[in-house]
Amino acid sequence: MSLFSFVKEAGEKLIDLLTPGNANAEEQLKKHVSDVGLGNPNISATVEGDKVILKGEVSSQEEKEKIILAAGNIAGVASVDDQITVTGPIAQAARFVEVEKGDTLSAISKRVYGDANKYQKIFEANKPMLKDPNKIYPGQVLRIPD
């Protein structure tokens, strides 16, 4: 299990999610995971200050990573404590990259793969959270597959 850091000021704003004592935080996070297109995985989520704790089981490493990113790319979240277990075959974990000011998927692709034309690979690895390869923002964290 791991602790992942995120840019607290970046991300989608979910009203009241990080309000102290919010009894609906778990439901709000699960709804957000579903709303970004990841379905309804068998997870639970707890919010402690600016940290989200994820527990449960998923079928793949990819699904796990996408859920971590969906939770971490929320404004106000500084870290995600990953306590999710993968029940299916274990695959190599993808790298995570923080989008910098002025970045495009092509620029990130050039930096990590040495080929700007492999940006589609990054876009596909971050679907369904990314709907458009031109809509990324500074501070956002993306999956970078091998």
Buried (B, 14 or more C-beta within 10 A) or exposed (E): EEEBEBBBEBBBEBEEBBEEEEEEBBEBBBEBBEEBEBEEBEBEBBBEEEBBBBBBEBEBBBBBBBBBBBBBBBBBBBBBBBBBEBEEEEBEBBEBBBBEEEBBBBBBBBEBBEEBEBBEBBBEBBEEBBEEBEEBEEBBBBBBBE
